[in-house]
Amino acid sequence: MDIKQNEESFYIGEEEGKKAELHFTIEGDTIVVDHTFVSDELRGQGVAGKLLHQVVEMAREQNKKITPTCSYAKQKLQDTKEYHDVLS
């Protein structure tokens, strides 16, 4: 599964017509994760978790914290102990 990145998201598929996406904005030292989408064809394959892992790794590399406003990202970050170092 090829995960791509642009300035505001990690996604699968093409820029136009994404099959899955985790959208974020960067505000200073914080990455705000505000939307997660997975198409019906990719649901149930752990795709959202893989996209979230990418933003967690980006936060670690850039020494930033993540503020999740998306309900999926918020729950997953809170439930995954290994991600608590980047949770704001």
N, C-alpha and C positions, 0 to 999 in steps of 0.2 A: 504494500500500500504506500503510495507516494504522497507524502505530506509536503505541501508547499507553503511558502510564507510570503506575505506582502507586508506593507507598513502597518496594517491594522488587523491582520488575522493569520491563523494557520488554517489550511483548508485542503480538501481532497477534491480532485476534479479540475475543471478549468476555471479561470478567473470569472468568466461569464458562464454560469451554470454549475456552481459548486455542488458537490454531492454531500459534503459535510464541511462545517466551518466553526471555528471558535474565534469570535471577534473580541478585540481588546483596544483600549486606548492607553497611551502612556502619559501620565501626569506627574512630572518630576521623577521622584524615586518610586513611584507606584504604577503598577500595571493594573488597570481596571478591566476585568473580564465581564463583559455585559451581555453576551449572547452566545449560545451554542445551538447548532443545528446539525442534525444527521438525517439524511434522506431515508425513506422507507427501505430502499434496497440495501443500505448499509447498517440499519438498526440491528442491535443484538450482537454485534461483532466487536464491541469494545472500542469503537472508533472515537467516541467523545472522550474517553479516558486517554487515548493516545494523543489526541489534540491537546488536552489539558496538560499532559506530561511535557509536551513541547514548550508550552508557555511557562511551566515551572522551571524547566532547564534554562530558558531564556532569562527568567528572573534571577536565577542563581548566577548565571554568567555575567549579568549586568548589575549584580548586587542591588536588586530591587525587591519590593514586596508586592504581593498580589491582593487586590481588593476585589472580591467577586460580588457582582450585583446580579449575575445570572444564577438562578436557583440551582441548576445542576452543578455549576462550578463551586458554588458555596458549599453545598452538601459534600461533594467529593473531596474538596480541600480539607474540610473539617473532619471527615471520616478517615482520611489517609494520613496517618501519623508521619510518614516520610515527607509529607509536603508542608508540615507545620512551620518549618524554617522560613518559608516564603509567604506565609499567610499573614496579612496585616490585621 
